């Protein structure tokens, strides 16, 4: 269990934000600081609701207005067309394992489906009518249907 030193009572906003970001004398990233702030906001508000519903909410409002730390976004990487072709060229279509691998890789590439969505596909989710397609169930049970084609 990590122990976090309590801030001095009545400190400034900068002191409080510094305390949120410190951990055993070291520094933590902005996302950890934001998670701590969110946890503090929700638990403090819940305590006000339960134990002091008629209390003045000025402290809550001050806590609510504390800024979140901006964190840099990681760059998005993608494969170029020739790199995707190299991946598919590695699949041995003459073996059962190769056909299986191709059957898993092709819809991942064609539809952008998650691995869990591909793993959840059943025989009844494949449609081979005029326009072949596959039905996926994504997060929250959302259903989507994507066309099947050769990569």
Secondary structure, DSSP 8 states (H G I E B T S, - for coil): --------TT--HHHHHHHHHEETTEE--HHHHHHHHHHHHHHHHHHHHHH-TTS--HHHHHHHTS--------------HHHHHHHHHTS-TTSHHHHHHHHHHHHHHHH---HHHHHT--GGGEE-SSS-EEEEE-GGG-EEEEE----
